[in-house]
Amino acid sequence: MRKLQLLGLMLLAVAMLAMPSGASAQIAVGISVHIGPPVIPVYAQPICPGAGYMWTPGYWAYGPDGYYWVPGTWVMAPAVGLLWTPGYWGWGGGGYFWHAGYWGPHVGFYGGINYGFGYGGVGFVGGRWNGGVFAYNSAVMHVDTTVIHNTYIDRTVVVNNVNRVSYNGGEGGLTTRATAAEMQAANEHHIAATNEQMQHEHTASTNRALLASENHGQPSIAATSRPGQFTGHGVVAASAASHYNSANNSNRPPSANNGNRPNNAATMNRSDRPPSANGNSSSNSFHPNNNTQHSNNTPSNNTHASNTHSSNTTNAPKGQSHSENKPQQHNESKPHEKEKPH
């Protein structure tokens, strides 16, 4: 028995060493999965229920019956000046480990995952604290400006990012590493998820409709306006653009070029964390008008989706959901020219 305990501790130590820099403070001990989670679903953001509510994006959690979706929701910050750093799955020690999210004065590393609505992979651009009041960037957050007056518009942070891979490292995972600013944020004083957030996750774990094996990556409850309220007004379903392909989630060690970094063009004007050497800020993949998660097919060497979980998307008019799979282009042969007389 003692040998098994020692072996478990050794594996955990190896996993922590294999994680991206600055990430070990978030690791959740005892949760190791050999198959990566599905891609992040495409869904619209419910309207903010009132001033002071903070958006916490949805994520894939793991239970006895496999991966299940924890809907994104609006929650109150535990204290003034705190921002939410989402959790993420990271490869290490022969499996995927969950790095729990936390509240802190700055947004730290969350694996480069494009959770959307201000969380484009690096930092957060959905709002900022002005003194003791949180101001919302209505270019990326769904707020009623006739009710909530602490808003501003910054469309410079809206950058197309087609990658919706939901884990870092491993086969097909993102290769994003923590920046100096993110490592600094990881060493700050943190507050764990609130009781409301924990109860929200527990409620999701008891709903079989949220299992990936049941919804195939398209949860009918993708987001809610308040934590724990999974029925009625304010519940948003995933669009048909998302999919779940478990066949490509193979248990293979990471390769040198197995993922994609977030679009660095979106790293301007970030005010939610300490300045870094390059002064970069985060990206965002949501349209400012309808606050629905979009994936535009913008040419970039940083936005090629991996073969495991993400594919190209088609451009659609505003206000419509984008389908994930781009129609295949067929090479049609040109008609034969008429034969010239000999």
Phi, psi and omega in degrees: 000316180295324178296321179295322177296316178298320179297319178297319178295322178295318179296320179296320179296318178297319180297319181293323178291330182278348181286159176302151182303140177078007185260344188296335181294342183262352192295139177260111185295136172095356180249101179227125183236141183269356179236131180292154180288165176294174178290163177289126180294159174265126181204161178272151179273127175298152180295143180298129185286344180173169181298140178094348178282140181247142180276131173241113187293156177289160182204163177268122174254172183232136179223189182301332181259016178103197182289141174222151184272130173259111187300145171296150183202165177265131178224161175274136176294144181292343179200157178296138177091357182265145177237155183266127170258115183294156173280170180201160175266133179227142181282141175176142177064029178085013179197177177262126179251144179271129176255110187292147176285169182201163175261138178198173181291340178222154179277127181264203183282132175227038170080003184076012184288133177273084178281341178084176179054049179100341178255079184272005181129329179222123176067200181213129183236019181272355180170179181202157177274127173246095186069237179260013183239135177269127178255135184261138172274100185290356175288337182230350181246141183271094180232150176270105185290348175281342179254316179257117185261352179273074182226163173209168181236120176226094181276353180293341181271356181279108182230135180290133180217106187279347187281121178241023176300138190253016179212160183248129180083175181077182181294118179078001182279168178288150180253015181297139177242156181292138176277173178299320179294322179291323176293324176296318179295327180294336182267001178281170177290129183241157173238132182292171178305144182288169178299323177299317180294318180294319178293324177299315179293319180297318178299320178297324182293340181265359182257108184294337178294343181267357176291137178298327179291340179265317186262355177054038176086003179239073182296138179287343175239083183275330181204153179225157181282335178221151181295137176083351180264096187259007177223161175085198183295139179097356177268131183239134178266158176290151178278169182288357183286335183279157179208166179232121182236088184289340182295330181270357179272069183273156181269085181234153177291157181293148176251175185292324183236064187251017182197189182224144177270155177294157182294112184289349177293344182267010188265041178249153169061037177270130181238014187260005182202169184299149179294143176255181184296327181260357176065029183279160174224185195268170179251175186203140184240039183234142180284137185292343187273314186246003175050045174247141182294122182243158174222092180273145183275076182264130181298126177193140179282003177249002186240021176279121182287149179285162181288344186281313192229353189219148179220170184293159182235158179265153177278131181231160178297158179299147178086357178243149178287148178263133176284151186281323185267124179281135180304138182291136179275125178260134178273105180268136180284146179287149178297146181293139176288149179295142180292135177280148178296142180288000000 
